[in-house]
């Protein structure tokens, strides 16, 4: 078996990754894995760790953490200059709060079940999204493996990024609390398939379907179809947003008469007044408009 480079985020899952690492390491040894391990020390560190690992000859990367760890490892794989991204096998042992990327592939959170499944060697190819955006006075770019969100989605990430959630209900309480403090900004959304200009409550751009701890804001997303799944909604009364909460989870969001969805290969979003629209990706706040989204078809090789 080729060796794995294991990247552990010790603070993931409110510290569960660090707590359970000794037990996970014992399982790795019992199952005969060849591996080395690196622990992240700060935000963004996993990107550099992946680059170093690939340079040292590793072709298999396993993350232990949540969606933020997944986001950084994917960016490390996509940014490293040493070989094609598809020459690297990637996966996660999900020990985060939301674990939304792993949910797409039904990857178990139980370490024993997850590691045993890795031994099968089954892989699929997944698309990767790319967004170019404004960060302060500079232009920046980032890859995302799951869902990017704008307007309220970015606002709530900013407000809650230092909070620790213990359950879905805890997260929903925060979402509802900050809903009444959010003021939508006017913007323009442009793609070959659709153009819209209004005050947006939300814009979501998805590779995979789930975000926010199991929400399906892009229920039409397919991770390997070469298309970005886009959902957007105009400014809505707060009570209407709260009433529609079940639709966020049951996959019927696009059945709401004021919510629109389509698929595309490229999308431009810009603000049309003096207030930029915020941007997050995979639960990480990035910056603001103008933002241009594109897709890298089949760029990620995922171990199931």
C-alpha atoms as one frame of an Amber mdcrd trajectory, in Angstrom:
protein
   0.000   0.000   0.000   1.274   3.448  -0.890   1.815   5.614   2.201  -0.706
   8.225   3.286   0.148  11.696   4.483  -2.375  12.383   7.230  -3.163  16.025
   7.986  -4.851  16.451  11.364  -6.566  19.627  12.494  -6.390  19.163  16.286
  -9.062  21.775  17.051 -11.644  20.334  14.624 -14.934  19.234  16.143 -14.356
  21.361  19.247 -11.111  19.495  19.906 -12.355  15.977  19.151  -9.687  15.433
  16.489  -6.888  15.837  19.043  -8.770  13.826  21.659  -9.365  10.832  19.383
  -6.054  10.881  17.505  -4.349   8.249  19.750  -7.243   5.838  19.104  -7.196
   6.607  15.368  -3.457   6.007  15.222  -3.907   2.647  16.927  -6.496   1.704
  14.297  -4.167   2.773  11.486  -1.473   0.494  12.822  -3.824  -2.418  13.430
  -5.142  -2.161   9.863  -1.642  -2.038   8.385  -1.646   1.517   7.023   1.652
   3.076   5.990   1.507   6.759   6.920   3.079   9.865   8.338   1.190  12.549
  10.208   1.260  16.347  10.320  -0.747  18.567  12.667  -1.999  21.969  11.565
  -0.933  24.860  13.763  -2.946  27.764  12.376  -5.495  28.693   9.768  -4.223
  28.021   6.264  -1.426  25.729   7.468  -2.862  22.630   5.752  -2.292  24.232
   2.329   1.455  24.387   2.984   1.536  20.927   4.563  -0.003  19.405   1.437
   2.511  21.165  -0.824   5.386  19.860   1.318   3.946  16.331   1.341   3.591
  16.189  -2.433   7.140  17.504  -2.843   8.317  14.722  -0.533   6.660  12.097
  -2.749   3.288  11.481  -1.095   0.422  10.797  -3.475  -2.298  10.080  -0.910
  -3.614  12.767   1.448  -6.086  12.033   4.249  -7.519  14.895   6.256  -8.798
  14.462   9.801 -11.086  17.378  10.603 -14.122  19.145   9.232 -15.121  21.132
   6.175 -12.534  23.832   6.861  -9.763  21.242   6.868 -11.179  19.741   3.673
 -11.212  23.198   2.080  -7.552  23.849   2.895  -6.342  20.427   1.745  -8.169
  20.762  -1.572  -6.580  24.180  -2.072  -3.205  22.642  -1.293  -3.753  19.937
  -3.899  -4.985  22.382  -6.540  -2.262  24.989  -5.934   0.816  22.772  -5.657
   2.948  22.995  -8.818   4.664  19.622  -8.655   2.211  17.371 -10.520  -1.355
  17.168 -11.809  -4.031  17.340  -9.116  -5.525  14.085 -10.404  -2.288  12.255
  -9.579  -3.117  12.787  -5.893  -5.721  10.729  -4.033  -7.610  12.690  -1.398
 -10.159  11.929   1.280 -11.327  12.820   4.779 -12.006  11.215   8.105 -14.745
  13.641   9.154 -14.496  14.910  12.743 -15.864  18.399  12.224 -19.089  20.137
  13.144 -20.888  19.996   9.805 -18.975  17.394   7.758 -20.983  18.427   4.710
 -18.486  17.414   2.029 -18.217  13.930   3.528 -22.020  13.699   3.623 -22.105
  13.735  -0.187 -20.153  10.467  -0.306 -21.738   8.971   2.811 -18.293   8.791
   4.417 -18.717   7.473   7.972 -17.517   9.501  10.935 -16.705   6.337  12.862
 -12.896   5.987  12.506 -12.914   2.184  12.268 -15.589   2.106   9.573 -13.968
   4.949   7.664 -10.467   3.435   7.657 -11.735  -0.023   6.726 -13.556   1.476
   3.761 -10.389   3.247   2.628  -8.708  -0.119   2.298 -11.028  -0.995  -0.603
  -9.203   1.499  -2.798 -12.345   2.808  -4.518 -11.936   6.261  -6.103 -14.077
   8.704  -8.079 -13.315  11.976  -9.807 -14.932  15.201  -8.594 -15.144  18.695
 -10.041 -13.604  21.639  -8.185 -14.937  25.189  -8.172 -12.734  28.250  -8.439
 -13.618  31.817  -7.449 -11.690  35.033  -8.108 -12.791  37.799  -5.729 -11.848
  40.971  -3.890  -9.968  40.724  -0.602  -9.358  44.171   0.806  -7.707  46.169
  -1.954  -6.342  43.131  -3.770  -7.676  40.409  -6.029  -7.513  36.848  -4.680
  -8.547  33.390  -5.805  -9.636  30.242  -4.014 -10.770  26.738  -4.892 -13.749
  25.071  -3.261 -14.854  21.441  -3.180 -18.335  21.892  -1.788 -20.463  25.079
  -1.736 -19.672  28.800  -1.935 -22.215  31.240  -0.517 -22.811  34.961  -0.845
 -24.940  37.630   0.862 -26.533  36.186   4.032 -24.445  33.008   3.843 -21.213
  35.006   4.034 -22.695  37.280   6.705 -23.532  34.368   9.002 -20.079  32.808
   8.512 -18.479  36.101   9.536 -20.681  36.376  12.608 -20.202  32.798  13.781
 -16.660  31.869  12.698 -15.365  32.029  16.287 -18.363  30.247  17.804 -18.434
  26.559  18.597 -21.664  24.743  17.820 -22.724  21.651  19.730 -25.749  20.698
  17.621 -27.829  21.584  14.562 -30.386  23.379  16.751 -27.603  25.495  18.272
 -26.498  26.513  14.772 -30.056  27.285  13.655 -30.595  29.528  16.674 -27.593
  31.601  15.613 -28.796  31.706  12.009 -32.190  32.992  13.133 -30.676  35.480
  15.551 -28.469  37.158  12.949 -31.153  37.097  10.260 -32.687  40.267  11.701
 -29.346  42.104  11.583 -28.697  41.373   7.901 -29.380  43.998   5.228 -29.211
  42.671   1.644 -27.095  44.604  -0.847 -28.056  45.110  -4.469 -26.108  43.170
  -7.050 -26.012  41.715 -10.523 -25.683  38.009 -11.287 -24.645  37.092 -14.826
 -24.230  33.754 -16.588 -24.940  32.484 -20.084 -28.103  30.839 -18.760 -29.400
  33.606 -16.497 -29.095  37.286 -15.572 -30.630  38.857 -12.468 -30.284  42.238
 -10.784 -31.821  42.881  -7.372 -31.149  42.904  -3.632 -30.071  39.320  -2.961
 -30.858  37.487   0.245 -28.665  34.572  -0.795 -26.577  33.250  -3.665 -25.134
  29.742  -3.514 -22.756  28.095  -5.977 -22.341  24.373  -5.488 -20.181  21.481
  -6.565 -21.769  19.187  -3.975 -25.223  19.398  -2.441 -24.859  19.887   1.319
 -23.737  22.819   3.470 -24.516  24.370   6.844 -24.778  21.030   8.631 -26.990
  19.185   6.163 -28.797  22.013   4.387 -29.511  21.500   0.681 -29.229  25.023
  -0.691 -28.094  23.659  -4.071 -30.169  20.454  -4.311 -29.449  20.220  -8.046
 -25.658  19.974  -7.558 -23.888  16.937  -9.030 -20.201  16.644  -8.071 -18.972
  15.255 -11.395 -21.165  16.802 -14.111 -18.816  19.676 -15.013 -21.374  22.297
 -13.958 -21.804  24.786 -11.133 -25.218  24.550  -9.475 -26.501  28.058  -8.694
 -29.369  29.017  -6.367 -30.391  32.580  -5.634 -33.195  34.344  -3.812 -34.185
  38.007  -3.620 -34.748  39.932  -0.432 -37.539  38.177   1.469 -39.464  39.072
   4.640 -37.681  37.620   7.670 -40.732  35.647   8.719 -40.852  34.071   5.266
 -37.247  32.891   5.563 -37.964  31.324   8.955 -41.106  29.596   7.671 -39.143
  28.042   4.821 -36.474  26.476   7.066 -37.696  22.898   6.410 -37.038  23.421
   2.690 -33.372  24.094   3.456 -33.027  20.475   4.577 -35.518  18.433   2.569
 -34.311  19.288  -0.928 -37.404  21.281  -1.984 -35.915  24.788  -1.833 -36.230
  25.337  -5.590 -39.963  24.685  -5.359 -40.410  28.020  -3.576 -41.837  30.493
  -6.129 -39.214  33.190  -5.453 -36.133  30.967  -5.365 -34.352  30.339  -8.655
 -31.820  27.698  -9.662 -29.814  26.832 -12.753 -26.530  25.228 -13.812 -23.634
  26.885 -15.595 -19.889  26.701 -16.210 -19.147  30.340 -15.315 -20.795  32.997
 -13.164 -20.084  36.671 -12.443 -21.497  38.445  -9.372 -20.950  42.139  -8.678
 -22.530  44.762  -6.449 -24.448  47.599  -8.085 -24.396  50.136  -5.269 -21.706
  51.142  -2.779 -22.023  47.998  -0.638 -20.055  44.898  -1.691 -21.636  41.462
  -1.318 -19.758  39.100   1.000 -18.369  35.720  -0.057 -17.623  32.469   1.755
 -16.602  29.049   0.464 -16.866  25.714   2.277 -17.728  27.665   5.441 -14.643
  29.918   5.277 -15.138  33.673   4.885 -13.080  34.928   1.929 -13.945  38.460
   0.844 -16.449  40.227  -1.380 -17.607  41.158  -4.858 -16.811  41.353  -7.660
 -16.563  37.562  -7.824 -16.107  35.285 -10.834 -16.815  31.555 -10.534 -15.545
  28.819 -12.845 -15.164  25.051 -12.704 -12.309  22.569 -13.064 -13.968  19.390
 -14.301 -12.805  16.150 -12.695  -9.839  17.862 -11.033 -10.004  15.964  -7.725
  -9.498  12.238  -7.214 -11.511  11.178  -4.166 -11.008   7.972  -2.197 -14.358
   6.664  -1.037
